[in-house]
Amino acid sequence: MNPGYDRPDHSGFSRTANYACMFCHNAVPEIPYTNVEPGAEPVFGLTLPEGIDCQRCHGPGSRHVRIAGTARAKPEDIRSAIVNPARLSAERQIEVCMQCHLETTSFRLPNSMVRVGRGPFSYRPGEPLADFMLQFDKVPPASGSAAPDQSDPDRFEIVNAAYRVRQSQCFLKSAGALRCTTCHNPHDIPRGEDAVQHYAKVCLQCHQAALEQLAAAGKHPTAGDCTSCHMPKRRTDDVVHAVMTDHYIQRSKPSRDLLAPKAERRETDETAYHGKVVLYYPRALPKTPANELDLAVAQVSQKSNLTEGIGELAAAVEKYRPDRVEYYLYLADAWRDSGELKNAIPLYEEAVRRNPGSLIALQRLGTNLRATGQLARAAEILKRAVDAAPADAASWHQLGLVYVGQGQRSDAIAAFQKAVDLDPDLSEAYNSLGGAWLESRDLPRAEAAFRQALRIQPDYAEAHSNLANALAPAGRLDEARYHFDAAIRLKPNFAPARFNYAVALVRARRFGEAQQQVEAALRAEPGFAEAHDLLGNLLAEKSNLQGALAQYREAIRLRPEFARAQLDLGETLADAGDVAQALPYLRQAAASQQPDVREAAAQILQQLGKNR
């Protein structure tokens, strides 16, 4: 199984193969020029390369082939038309390998970042790797002054070959002489016993005399397999089913069982690294505006160091006022990630002003305007997005969500349908389409849309919950329970699913089970006003009036305009004989915009003779 797929909650086969995946795992594909912005949807041509090719290490080869096929071509012209890594400096040589084989960690940091302004596949062998990408690491836990690659000396991950060998004394003392190609010939990979002998011979180029002295003293075998002791195979920390050669060249093999099973680490926002991100490769950069900006971007791009990073990036943006919109988008995203949309939206606006045709800038601005309730402006911006890229399903989906917020249900359905027509694998759009049909009480269409979302993404908790909401009113409680249980299994603290589950159980008069679900919803989300109101109803059903009154009052405290809770509190007070206290709540409910609440409150007031 690929990394991340050997968990029970993996994302099915909907996980995107993005440009970063393709960069290291294939040759350079053709991509639309409109899809090179950071955050752009990865789009590939119909024909993909079929594996790493010569050009990954030698650079573009068309001119080389053309000259070689020309009559009487000079050998020096043929050679000069392509990169021969063996003719590069030691630093440029190892960078050809490190473009893919240097990864400080596979967990969120960021471990590497393509420089702002560079296309995702624009690196060419022979250029400084730092002109294309920068690598980062954590700050050492004990002291900020130690080398970053020594922060966790025993950390060993799947793409740590270059990272680990660069920690080795053999590498550090070689002054650049020890490179990947010292041991590895990319055109000829030995296997089995041939590999053992080959790598031992490489080691002995430097260690022959030391080996002979140790062997004469009886402290070392006379010959054999160097790597099994000094570069042993180990189970990796991140891909726990994989066993790889540890490229950290060590004096003696660790005594523990290096192949013992490991539990997979599931990274969440809570468990991810949060702290300063330090430059790992290159070790230093000259002080330029682009370098200062990019180093600040690294602090916020994956939310590692938002608190300090926002200040650093904001100061750099204010100081240099860069032309590229990416810097404004990174800073806006950082404010959004820290929960400060009021600071994010002006930066999204600035990005759109600087590049009115940027699909990413338009999408981000429209989405975040919707999140702050600025629906008219969000609709305007997202219409510009779909005009700029009519085939972009994500923009149509976001526009549909704005229409939902505006109460324009038919426009929302049309936008969601357009999104799924453009991208039949966009499960979120099917889920939203189902939600619109559910609001329209078209249960068969809602059910079909939710089932399609689950066909694409079987572990989609929200779609399971929504499908259950479509099934329960049709009297299909057993099926609904199956999907409510699935949603809760996937997201145990999914308060809306538990609340809706409780509502379905109330309809089936299973009040005890309903109370368990609504109490679990409140443990997950104590500020859930509707859940407090429902719990009040369940307690009233058990004649626990004091408990019910407390829940209604809490619901109103959380949402003073909550008409249903006003009605329930007023009715319960009236039933308990406290008409004086009941009247203010009933009169507020009677002024509600909800017809059923308004009519129920008016009827109670009339019965009490207090219809004024």
Buried (B, 14 or more C-beta within 10 A) or exposed (E): EEBBEEEEEBBBEBEEEEBEEBBEEBBBBEBEEBBBBBEBBBBBEEEEBEEBEEBBBBBBBEBBEEBBEEEEEEEEEBBEBBBEBEEBEEEBBBBBBBBBBBBBBBBBBBBBBBBBBBBBBBBBBBBEBBEBBBBBBBBBEEEEEEEBBEBEEEBBBBBBBBBBBBBBEBBEEBEEEBBBBBBBEBEEEEEEEEEBBBBBEBBBEBBEEEBEEBEEEEEBEEEEBBBBBBBBEBBBBBBBEEBBBBBBBBEEBEEEEBEEEEEBEEBEEEEEBEBBBBBBBEEEBEEEEBBBBBBBBBBBBBBBBBEBBBBBBBEBBEEBEBEBBBBBBBBBBBBBBBEBBEBBBEBBBBBBEBBEEBBBBBBBBBBBBBBEEBBEBBBBBBBBBBEBBEEBBBBBBBBBBBBBBBEBBEBBBBBBBBBBEBBEBBBBBBBBBBBBBBBBEBBEBBBBBBBBBBBBBBBBBBBBBBBBBBBBBEEBBEBBBBBBBBBBBBBEEBBBBBBBBBBBBBBBEBBEBBBBBBBBBBEBBEEBBBBBBBBBBBBBBEEBBEBBBBBBBBBBEBBEEBBBBBBBBBBBBBEBEEBEBBBEBBBBBBEBEEEEBBEBBBEBBEEBEBEE
